């Protein structure tokens, strides 16, 4: 029985890479920045234990590609930096995403993977960081290592003597040879085996095309240009060989995304289409001759990119005979060439037709993205009817909507989407994206109102004759299409916006760490201390302010000492006003003002939330007066200044006003001495709602309340529980919603259990009457320490969690109000009043702390 193949992972030495730090001017330069490593330059291999561990993994049959997590500690980054935003050079492609699989598995899965773009295999999960979704650092894999060649049972089509390290063919020579006429291709093995790639460099389309070599044109004036670009393309492709040796049917999409991103700027869509589906020549690609130097430079980049893509195409088309079997022992044969062609074209279109913008009000519907893909494919087919005669006709290579959705998510992993529109007619929209006018012209946009089936009929009837490439298409629309566009008015869609005076987006979630603003242990007659998170966040903003000449140390010392109304130079209002004036004098950025607002809010939050036992009522009254004075001066002295961002300043003083409300309600006392009876009524209200269970549904009133609230929040904020599920379905959504209701009920029952321990008497036997503040203190502590620890709750957006808390407390107020006729009127009145104060404090606090969390993330 044939042995499974074994790969060795090599990791470049960190010390050897320090002198190769390069700064690339564009992604194409990054492809050609490093000289390929020869076998003699290979970095040290793994130790024997690691190799044995790897061998054990490979020899075990699995359901998907094998990942070697024990090698992650040996990872080393390449020192290549690209200045193109959002584009990672091919030199830094994560080869850990392309780990080898067993030979048996790869051959069996070939047919199964034909209709599935990207298998949900183990490597597709482990190749990404669990925290932020980013790719793990690169692993440099040498697929043609000595161990591999020794253990492989597959017979290569070339002389085995060349497999030794001494006779290993350098990568540059390998690439150079494949660009010449391929005499080793067997026509029986591929329907396009004898095709070579020829580019017409003449301005006259009738000029004969040289067909002997794929790129070179020795009889033209551009032979020097072709020779130069050929060498650069060779170097670039040779750096891809180690990665291609690890590509298989389950991960080739990620590899193609890297190729497309790094060659996109210099490879027009029309050229890519002709490269993919061209036959013996690519007459659709025209290289200008005798143009100015800057145009020639662009043409050279264009040639390099198209040659790189061609080499990638050939390696997937004929991997078994590509350059004397360079990839004969790789997993490339598991990739169906039919899937490769249409995946490459789809990625190219999706990457070029959309562009991200900062304005969250800009959006694209998922259906319109698919329509643009479909329309561009049809236009390319009509622009090149001669390509339809080949077996690999693009007529059968257009993906359906589900596959385009999968590709879009793979291409843009951080994509934010929401359902917008009327109930029953809502559509998925991508938030913060717009069309790229360089690829999506007015003619294409004018067809988006047609249904997909109508688009198929539209192009099938030949009513849209296209006799030129997409890049040179005129922007003027045909009269008939203009009339058709006018007959179908666009559907009105609701606009999903973040409120102008809020930093909490509809998709924003709470962090997975403790963001309490204070330490919850109560020390009588002592200002509460900041939590570790609050202290570090405040100090970070204060350090930024010091760089702009603003120092808050004196104010911090006064607040910590309980001094809230000192002299005019150290008061809260004076410190804030003078700090803003200092920032205005040095023309600070808007972000610097936000650091000031965040630092002041975090500084005041612990004392704002303090109970009467921690900070006396008289001192709390002084604090409120000082903060209120600050709000007044901000409105009358600062808000009118033309150099101040009014939206951010309004957010700041409105937040201070909410904090005043919280502090004022923390000192509200009961009007009766029997505090214990009021507490019992409140606890009874919660427990009764949890104990009344419907016999048919099996749900308590409390669970039903949270389930209804969750559904309302999903509809209001376009949130879908299935977003975080790998296989969302109706049944899974129902289960998740029920789990949310049960979890919230358990949290509130746990809160009532803690309420029993609230001390109702203080020293001297005096009755403690600030019951609402005590309830708020317990609930806020449980919210930070317990509530968000449940994954059913932490997965929800901030606005949804706030809405559910508000719905529950409002319902409890209704229950308390309904008890007026059944219990003592005075007791019912105090119970309802306590519920109202507690609910208002909790609502105001959750709004403030959510803004603090969102703002701190913005400034991080």
N, C-alpha and C positions, 0 to 999 in steps of 0.2 A: 504493500500500500504506500502510495506516495506520501512523503513527509510534508507537513505544512511548512511554509516558508517562514524564515525568521529575519527580522530587520534589526539593525543596530542603530541606535540614536546617538548622534554625535553633537557635542555642544562646543561652540567656539570658545576659545579661551578669552576671558575678560581682559587680560593684560595685552593680548595681541590685538585687540580691537580698538584700543584707546587712540591709536594714531590714525584711525580711519574715519574720524568724524567728518561727515560731509554735509553740506547744506545744498539742497537741490532747488533749482529755480522753478522746476515744474515736475509733474509726475513722470514724464517721459525721461527726463534726466535721471530721476531716481532709479529707473529700470536699468540704466547703463552706467551706474556710478561705480560699481565694484567689479573687479576682475574675478571671474569664477575661480573657485578653489580647485586646484588639481588634486589628484589622489595623494601626492606627496605633501600637500598643504593641509590635509584633513586634520581637524582637531582631534585631541585624544578621545578614544572610545570610552564607553562605560566600563566600569570594573566588572570582574567576572560574576559577582553576585547579581549585579543589575542585569547583565546579559542573560543569566539563567532565569531571572525573574521575568524578563521580557519573553524569553523562549517559552516559559510555562504558560504565559498568557496567550501566545499565538497558537500553541498546540491545542488549546481548548476551544471547542466549537462554541460559538456564541451566536446570539440573534442579531448581532450587528458588529460594526467595526470595533476593534479593540483599542482602548485608551490605556496608557501607562501612567497612572497618577503618581506612582512613586518617583517618576522622573521629573516632576514639576519643580522640585527644589533646585534642579540643575539648569534651569532655563537661563538663557542669556539673551539680552536684547541686542539687535543690530544698531549701530550708531548712524542711522540715516534719518534725516529730518526733511520733510516736505513742507513747503510753505503754502500749499493749496489747502484751504479749509475743508475739513470733512473727508479728505482723501488720504488714504494710507498707501504709501508706495508699495509696489509689488515686491520690492526688496525686503519689506517687513511683513509679508504675508504670513499668517500664523499657520505654520505647517502642522501644528498640533491638531488643526481642524481636518487634516487629511491623513489620518493614521491608516496604516495598512490593515486589511482584514485577511482572514484565511482564504486560501485559494479555492477550497471547496465551496465556501459560502459565496464567494464572489461569482463563481460560475453558475451556481444554482439560482442566484437572485437576479441574473441578467434579464430574464423574461419578466419576472415579477416587478422589476423596477421600471419597465417601459412606460407605464401609465402613471407612475408616482414620481414626482420631481425630486423630492427630498424625503427620504425615509426618516421616521421618527426613531432613529437608532440611538444607541447610548452615546456615541461620540457627538451627535448633534446637540446633546444636552451638556456634556462635560466639557465641550470646547469653549463654553462661555463662562464668564465669571458669574457666580451666583448672586453677587450684590448688585452690579450695575449692568449686567448683560454684555459687557465688553469681551472681546476675545482675549484668551489667555496669552501670555508672552510666547514668542515663537520658539519652536523646537526645530533644529536643523537636522533633517533626517537624510541619511545617505542610503537610498534604497538599493543601490548596487554594491553593497559592501561585500567583503570577502566571505563572510559567513553566509550571506544571502546566496551568493553564487555557488558556494559549496553545497548547500542544502537543497537548492532548487532542483526539482526533477524535470522541469520543462526544458525542452531542447531548443536552443536558439538557432536562428538561421545562419549565423556566421560562425567563423572558426572559434572553437572553444579556447584556443590559445590566447586570444585577445581578451579573455576574461580576467586574466591575471592583472595585478596592480601594475606590473611593469609595462603591460601592453594596453592598459586602459586608454581609450580614445579621449582626448581632452574635449570638454564641452564645446569650446569654440570651433573645433574641427568638426564635431558632430553636426552643429548647426550650419556650418558653412556648406557641408556636403548636401544637406537636405534641400538647400536652396537651389541646387543645381538639378539637372535632369535626373530623375529617380529611375535607375535601370533595374532596381530590385523589386519593383511593384508587380504583383501578380494580379492581372485583371480579374481573375476568377474570385479573388478574395474581397473585392469591393467594386461597387458599380461606378465609382469615380476614381479608380486606382490610377489610371493613366493621365488624369487631368493635371495640368500645371497651371500656375497663375501668371497671367500676363497683364501688364498695365499699359494702357495706351497713353503715351506722353505727348502726343501730337495734338495741336489745336484743330486739325482737320480730322473729322470723324471717319472719313473714308480712307485714311492712311492705313496700309496693311499693318497688322499686329504681329510682333515677333513672338513666336510660340515655342522656341527651343528652350528658353530658360524662364523660370517663374517670374523673375523681376528684372534681371539684367538686360540692357539694350545696348550692345556694343556699337551698333551702327548709328546711334543718335548722339546729339550733343550733350545729352544728360547722362552719359555713361559714368562720368565721374561722380555725379550726384547719387546714382544708383549704387555705385561701389561703396560710397561712404555710408549711405543709409543701410546697405546690406550688412556692413561690418557692425554698425551700431545695433541693428536688430538682432544679429547673431549674439552679441554680448548680452543683450537684454534677455533673450530667450534662454540662454544657457543658465541664467540665474533661476529660471523657473523649473529646470529639470528636476532638482531634488524635490520640489513640491509636486510636480506631475507624477513622480514615482509613487506618491502616497494618495493620489486622487482616486476615488472610486464612485460607484453609482449613488452612494448615499450622501456625498459631500461636494460633488463637482459644482453645484450651484454657487457655493461660497467662493470657490476658486474663480469662476467666471465673473463674479461681481468684482473681484479685485482687478482682473484683467480689464474689464469694461471701464471701471473708474479711472484707472491710470492711463488709459488710451482714449478716453472719451473726447477730450478737448480738441484733438487733432484728427479724429476719424469721423467724418460725416456719416449720418445714418445710411445714406445711399451707398457709400463705399462699403460699409459693413455688410449690407444686404447682398451686394454683388460678390463680396469675398466669401460669404457663407454659402450662397446658392449658385455661384458661378460654375460654368462648365470648364471647357478647355481654355477659355480666355475670359477676362473681365473687361469687356469693352465699355462698360458703364463708368469705369473709373478713369477720369481724365486728369493728367498732371500738366499744368501750364508750362509752356516753354518760352524762355526768353523774357520773363517778367522781372520786375525790380527785385533787388536782393531780399527785401523783407518778405515778398511773396514767395520767393524761392525757399527761404528759411521755413516758412509755414508748410510749403510743399514737402520739404525734407522731413519735417516732423510727421506729416501726414503719411509719407511713404514708410517711415520707421514703424509707426503704429499699425498700419495695415499689414506690414510684413510680420510683425509680432503676432498679430491676430491670426494671420494665415498659418504660421508655424504651430500655434496652439490648435487651430482647426485640424491640421494634418495629423498632429499627435493623437487627437481623438478619433480621426477617421480611420487611420491605418496603424494602430499602435503596435500590432504584432510585427509589421515589416518596416515601421518608421525608422529610418537610418540604421539598417542592419539589425533591427530588433532592439533598439535602445530601450523601449518600454515593454519588451516581451514578457518580463517577469513582474510587471506592475499591475495595478488594478484598473488601468485605463480600458481594457477590453470589456469591463463590466458596464461601462457607460454606453448606452445606445446612442449611436451617432444621430439618429432621428431626434432624440431628446436633446442632445447637445445643440443642434442647429436652432431649434425653436426656443430653447432656453436662452441661448446667447442673444438672439434677436429681441426677445421679450425684455431681458435685463437692459439692453441698450436703449430700448424705447422708454421703459419706465424710469431709467436714470436721467434721460434727457428731456422728458416731457413735463416733469414736475420740478418746482424749486421751492425751497422753504423760505418763509418770510416771518418776521417778528410779530406781525399783526395777527392776533388770534382770531380776528373776525373774518380773515380770509380762509376759505375752505374749498375743498374739492370733494365731490361725491365719489364713492368707490365705483359706482356704475359708470360715471363719466370717465374715470380713469381707464376702465376697461374699454369703453367705446373709443377713446382716443387710440389705445393700442390696436384695436380692431381696424379702425379707419386707416391708421398709418400702415398697417400690414397690407391692407387692400390697395392703398395708393402705391406702395412699393411693387406689388404684383402687377398692377396696371402699367406702371412706369417701365417695367422690364418683362414684357410678355414672353421674350425669348427664353427666359429661365424656366417657364412652365413646362417646357418639353423634356426636362430632365426627370430622372426617377425621383430625385429629392425635391419635387415640386413644392413650393411654399404654400400652395393652395390647401394642403393638408397639415400645415404646421402652425395654425393659429390656435392658441390655447383657449380654453373656456374660462368663465369668470372665476371659478374656485381656484384654479391654478395661478391666475394673475394675482388673486388675493394673497396666496401663499408667497409668491415671488415678491410682492410689494412689502410684506412684513419682513421677509428675509433681507431685502435691500435697505429698508428703513426700520431697523429694530426698535427705535424710539418713537415710532409713529403714534400720534394721539388721534383717536377717532371717537366720534359721538354720533348718535342717531338724532337726526333733525327732521322736522316736518310734522304734519298733523298725525294724530293717532291713527294707526292703521295704514298710513302712507309714509311713515318716516323712513329715511334712507341713511345709510352709514356715510359720514363725511369725515375727511381727513382735515384736522384743524391746523391752521398755520401754513397752508400750502397753496400755491397758485400755479398757473400754467407757465411754462417756459416758452416765450414767444419765438425763440429761435427754431423750435421744432414744431410747435403747435400753432399753425397760422389761422387766419380768420376763416378760411375755407373749411378747415377741420372743425373749428368751434361751431360753424353754422350747421353742422350735421349732428350735433350732440342731442338735439331734440328728437331725433328719430329713434325708434325702438331698434334693438339689435337685429331682430328679424327683418325689419324694414331696411336696415343698412345692408344686410346681405342681398336683398332684392335690388337695392339701389345700385350696388356695384355689379351684380350679375347681369342686369339689363344693359350695362354699358353706357349709362347716361352720364358718366363722369370720365370721359376720355382723358387720360393723362399721358402725354408724350414727352415729359421732361422729368428730371429727378426732383426729389422732395426739396432739396436745398435751393434749386433755382426756380421754384414754382412762383408764379405771379401771385401777388396778394389780392388781385381783383377777382371777385367771385362771379360765377356765371349768373345770368339774370334769373334763370329758372330756380337755382338753388336759393337765391335771395328771396324769391317769392315763397318758396317752401318754408324757409326759416321764419318768415313773417306770419305764416298761417298757424304755426305752432308756438304759442307764447310760452315762455319759461314758467315752470311752477314756482310759486312764491315759497321761499324757505325761511324758517325762523332763524334769527341770528343768535348764536350762542356766544355771549361775551362775559368776560370777567368784569365785575363792577369796577368803575374807575377808581374808587377810593378803597380798594381791597387788594391785598397781595395773595389771597387764597383763590386759586383757580378751581374750576369745577372738578378737575381731576386730581387736585392736590391731596396727598395723604399724609397722615402723621408719621414721623420717623419711628424707627424701630428701637430707639433708645429713650431713656427717661429724660423728658424735657420739663420736669417740674421747675417752677421758678423759685421755690423756696424749700428749706428743710422743714419737714412736717412736725418734728418734735416741738412741743410747746414749752417755752421757758417763761414763767411769769415776769412781767416788767422788763422784757428784753425784746428788742426788735428782731424779728425772724431773720436768719441768715440765708444768703443765696445758696441754691444748689450748685453742684459742681458745673453742670451744663450752663446754668445762668451766669455764673461767675466768669467762666471762660469766654462765653459769647459777649458779655459786656466788656471784658478787658480787651478782647480783640477789636471791638469798635472804638474803645477809648484810645488804643494805640494808633489807630488810623487817624483819629481826631488830633492827637498830639503832633502828628506830622504836618497838620494845617494850623498849628498854633492854638488849639483848643484843649484846655486841661480841666477835667471834671473831678480831680482828686479831692478838692475841698468839699464839693457837694457830696461826694460819696462818703467822706468821713462824717459829715453832719448827719446824713440820713442814717448811717449805721449807729450813730450815737443818740438818735432820737431827737435831733435838733431840726425842727421843721420851719421855724420862723425866726431866723437870726437877723443879722444886720442886712442892709440893702444890697451889699456886695456878695453875700453868700446865700441869698435866698434862691429858691427853685426858679422863680420867674426871672430874676435878674441874671442868673447863670445861663439859662436857656437863651434869653434874648441876646446877651453879649456874645454867646457862642455862635449864634446865627449871624450876627453882624461881623464877627471875625471871619467866618467862612465866606461871607459876601465880599469882604475886602480883598481876599486872596483869590477870588473867582473860583471857588471850589466846585467840583462836579456835583451832580444830583446825588450820586451814590454817597458822597461824604455827608450830605445832609441826612440821608437815611441812616447812616451810622450814628449820628447824633440822636435822632429820634429813637432808634432801637436801644441805645445805651440808657437814655433817660427812662424809657418805659420799663426796661428790665430792672433798673435801679429802684424804681418806686413800687414794683409789683409786690414784693414780700411784705412791706409795711402796709400797703393798701389792703392786703388780704388778712392782716393781723387781727386777732380777736381782742376783746376788751381786756383780757387777762395779760396779753403780751404788750399791748400799747394802750394806755389809758384813753378814755373817751375824750378828755380835754386835748391831749396831744393829737389824736386823730382829727379832731375838729380843726386844729391849727394846720395840719397837713392838707386837709381839704381846702381851706382858705388859700393856702399858698399855691396849690395846684390850680384852683379856680382863677386866681390872679394871673397865673401863667397863661391859661387859656384865653383870658380876656385880652391880654397884651399881644398874644399871637394874632388874634383876630383883627385888632385895631392898629397895631404898630408894624407888624411884619407882613401880614397877608396882602397889604396894599403895595408892597415893594415889587417893582417890575422884574427884579432879578431872582425872585423866589418862585420855585415850582409850587403853584397853588394847590394842585391835587395832592402832592405828598404832604404839604403842610396841613391841609384840611384833614387828611388821614391822621396826622399826629395829634392835633388838638381834639379831634373827636374821640380818639382812643383815650386821651387823658380824661375827657368828660365821662366816658364809661367807667374808668377807674374811680372817679369821684363817686359815682353811683354805687359801686361795689363797696367802697369804704363806708359810705353813709348807711347802707343797709346792714353792714356788719355790726352796727351798734343799736339796731332796732330791738327793743325788749318786748316781752309779753306783758299784757295788762293784768295778768292774774299770777298769783303765786304758785299755783299748781302746775308747774312746768311738766311734771311727770305725766299727767293725764293727757296733755297735748301731744307729747312724744308717743304715748301709746296709741292715740288715734291715728297719727301719721303712719306708724309701723303697721297698724291694722289695715289701713287703706291699701298698702302695698301687698301685704300677705293675702288679703281677701281677693284681690284681682288675680293672684297666682293660684289660689285654691279653687276658684270657680272654673271647672273644666267642662267643655261641651262634649256630650256623649258621642255625637256623630263624628266630629273632627278629631277629638282627643286633644284639643288645644285649650289652654287656659285663656282667660280674658286678657291677661298680660301678654301672652305669646301672640295672640291675635292682634293686639295693639301694635306690637313691634313689627309683625309681618305686614300689616296694612301700611305702616309708616315706611317700611323698606320699599314696598312696591311704589308708593307715592314718590319717594325720593328717586327711585330708578327712572320713573317717567319724567320727573321735574328736571333732573340733572343729566338725563340721557346716559345713565350708568347701567352697565350690564354685569351681573354677577359672574357670568361665564367668561368675561374678559380675561380673568386670571386662571381659567381652567384650560388645560391642554386639549380636552375634548368636550367642549361645551355642548349641552343638549338641554331640551326642555325639562327632562326628569332631573338632571343634575342641578338646574337652576332652582326648581321647586325644593329640592332637598337642601340646597344652600340657604335659601330664604327661611325655611323652617328652622335650620340650625342657628341662624342669626337671631330669630325670635326667642328660641330657647336660651341662647347664650346671654342675651340682654336680660331676660327674666332672672337667670341665675345670678348675674351681677347685682341686680337691684335687691334680690333677696339677701345676698351677702352683705350689701350695704345696710339693710335693716338690721341684720345681726350685729354689725358694728355700732349701729345707733343705740342699741341697748346699753353699750358701755360708755355713753356720753356722760361725763360727770355733771350732775345737776346741782351740786353744791360746791362752793369754794370754801376757803378757810374762814372760820368763824361761823359756819352754819348759814351763811347768806345764800339765798336762792339765786342760781344763775339763770337769768332770763333771756340771754341772747341765743335762744334755741335755734333760730334760723341760721345764724352764723356758725353754730356748732354743726348743724346738719350739712351746711355747705363745706365746712372744713373736712368732714369725714368723706363726703362725696367726691370732692376734688382730689383728695389723696388716693381714694380707690380708683378714680378715673385714670390717674397716671400710673399707678402701681399694678392694678389688676385688670381693669377693663380692656386696655390696649394690648394686654398680653395674650388675649384670645385671637387666633388667626381669623376666625369668622368676623371679628370686629375690625381688626387692624387692616384688613384688605379693603375696607370701605373708604370712600373719599371723606375728607373732613366735613364737608357740608352735609353729607348724609348722616354722619354720626351726630352732629349738632342737631339736625332736624329730628332724629329719633329721640334724643334726650328731651327736646322741647315738646314733642308730641306726648311723651309719657308724663312729664310734669304737668302739662295742661290738662291731661285726662284725670290726673289725681286731684287737681283743683276742682274739676267738675264733680268728682265723687264726693269730695269734702263739702261742696256746696249743696249737693243733694241730701246730705245728712242733717241739714238744719231742722227738718221736721221730725227727725227721729231721736235726736239727742238734745242735750242741754244747749240752748241758743248761745250762751256765752262761750262754752267749750267749742262749739262748731265755728263760731266767729274767729276765735283765736287759732283754731286748727287751720281754717281757710287762710287766715292772714299769714300764718307761718309758712304754709305751702306756697303762697304767692311770693313772699320775700325770698324764700329759698330758691324757688324756680327762677326768679329774676336775677339773683346773684349768680346762679349756675349758668344761665344763658349769657349774661354779660361777660363772665369770666371765660367761658369757652370761646366766645368771639374774640376776646383780647388775646388769649394765649395762642389761638390759631393764627392770628395775624403776626404775632411775634415769631412763631415757628416758620411761617412762610417768608417773612422778611429776612430772618436770619439765613435761610437757605438762599434767598436772592443775593445776599451780600457775601455768601461764603466763597 
